[in-house]
């Protein structure tokens, strides 16, 4: 297995957008304790960071597929076949953010053809910021 390319496209006190790109057998881990820290910010002592997946966009070769696992639990399967987009922010779909295993790092595994996954994350607890949504969102 090779390392997929991880690019942090956006990072604020409350959200992050991470792009993972690669091909068959490539993996990358989004680590809550390091990858999602703003300059001068840190994880709160004694509090596990909580990060929800709020949107996902996948593109790439028609054979591009992958998965996202947290703490050994498959939370999403990915396909690049049709410019796949999931929006968990509510709106017209009525979905809510995916909070399954939200204190665990995200392991992104790619297989098949070239794939790019854009993962929109919402920080809901555990970071030095007072900008969180209500506790109900975690």
C-alpha positions in Angstrom: 0.0 0.0 0.0 1.2 3.5 -0.9 0.3 6.7 0.8 -2.5 8.7 -0.9 -1.9 12.4 -1.2 -3.6 14.4 1.6 -4.2 18.1 1.0 -5.8 20.4 3.5 -7.9 22.8 1.4 -9.6 24.7 4.2 -9.0 24.8 8.0 -10.8 27.0 10.4 -11.8 26.8 14.1 -14.9 24.8 13.3 -14.4 23.1 10.0 -12.0 21.5 7.5 -12.0 20.4 3.9 -9.5 17.6 3.2 -8.7 16.3 -0.3 -7.4 12.7 -0.6 -6.2 11.6 -4.0 -4.5 8.5 -5.3 -5.1 5.1 -6.9 -5.4 1.4 -6.2 -4.1 0.5 -2.8 -3.4 4.0 -1.6 -4.4 5.0 1.9 -4.3 8.1 4.1 -5.3 8.9 7.6 -6.9 12.1 8.7 -5.7 12.5 12.3 -7.9 14.5 14.5 -5.2 15.4 17.0 -2.8 16.9 14.4 -4.2 17.4 10.9 -7.2 19.5 12.1 -5.3 22.0 14.2 -5.1 25.7 13.2 -1.9 27.6 13.8 -1.7 28.4 17.5 -4.6 26.1 18.4 -4.5 22.8 20.2 -6.6 19.9 21.4 -8.2 20.5 24.8 -6.5 18.5 27.5 -8.6 15.5 28.7 -11.2 16.1 26.0 -11.4 13.8 22.9 -11.8 15.8 19.7 -15.2 15.1 18.0 -15.4 15.7 14.2 -18.4 14.9 12.1 -18.5 14.3 8.3 -20.9 16.8 6.8 -20.3 16.5 3.1 -18.4 14.3 0.7 -17.6 14.7 -3.0 -15.8 12.0 -5.0 -14.5 12.2 -8.6 -12.0 10.4 -10.8 -11.7 7.5 -13.1 -14.9 5.4 -13.7 -13.2 2.5 -11.8 -12.3 4.7 -8.8 -13.7 3.4 -5.5 -12.8 3.6 -1.9 -13.9 3.7 1.7 -13.7 5.7 4.9 -13.3 3.8 8.2 -13.2 5.1 11.8 -12.0 2.9 14.6 -12.3 -0.2 12.3 -15.9 0.6 11.4 -16.8 1.3 7.8 -18.7 4.6 7.8 -18.8 5.2 4.0 -18.1 3.6 0.7 -17.0 5.8 -2.2 -17.4 5.7 -6.0 -16.0 8.1 -8.5 -18.2 6.8 -11.3 -20.7 9.8 -11.5 -19.1 12.7 -9.6 -20.7 11.3 -6.4 -21.8 14.0 -3.8 -23.3 13.5 -0.3 -24.5 16.5 1.7 -25.4 15.8 5.3 -26.0 19.4 6.2 -29.8 19.2 6.2 -31.2 21.5 3.6 -33.3 19.8 1.0 -32.1 16.3 1.9 -33.0 16.4 5.6 -29.8 14.4 6.4 -27.7 15.2 9.5 -24.0 15.0 9.8 -22.4 11.6 10.1 -21.3 11.3 13.7 -20.5 7.6 13.8 -17.2 7.0 15.6 -16.7 10.8 15.6 -13.8 10.7 18.2 -11.7 8.4 15.9 -9.3 9.3 13.0 -10.5 8.7 9.5 -8.8 6.1 7.4 -9.4 6.6 3.6 -8.6 3.7 1.4 -8.7 3.9 -2.4 -8.9 1.0 -4.8 -9.5 0.7 -8.5 -8.7 3.8 -10.7 -7.5 7.3 -9.8 -9.8 8.8 -7.2 -10.2 12.2 -5.5 -12.3 12.5 -2.4 -13.1 15.9 -0.9 -14.2 15.4 2.7 -15.9 18.3 4.6 -15.5 17.9 8.3 -17.2 19.8 11.2 -15.3 20.1 14.5 -17.9 19.8 17.3 -15.8 19.4 20.4 -12.3 19.1 21.9 -10.5 21.9 20.2 -9.5 25.3 21.7 -12.3 27.3 20.2 -15.5 28.7 21.5 -17.1 28.7 18.0 -18.8 25.3 18.2 -22.4 24.6 17.5 -24.5 23.4 20.3 -23.8 20.1 22.1 -26.8 18.7 20.4 -24.9 18.6 17.1 -22.2 16.3 18.4 
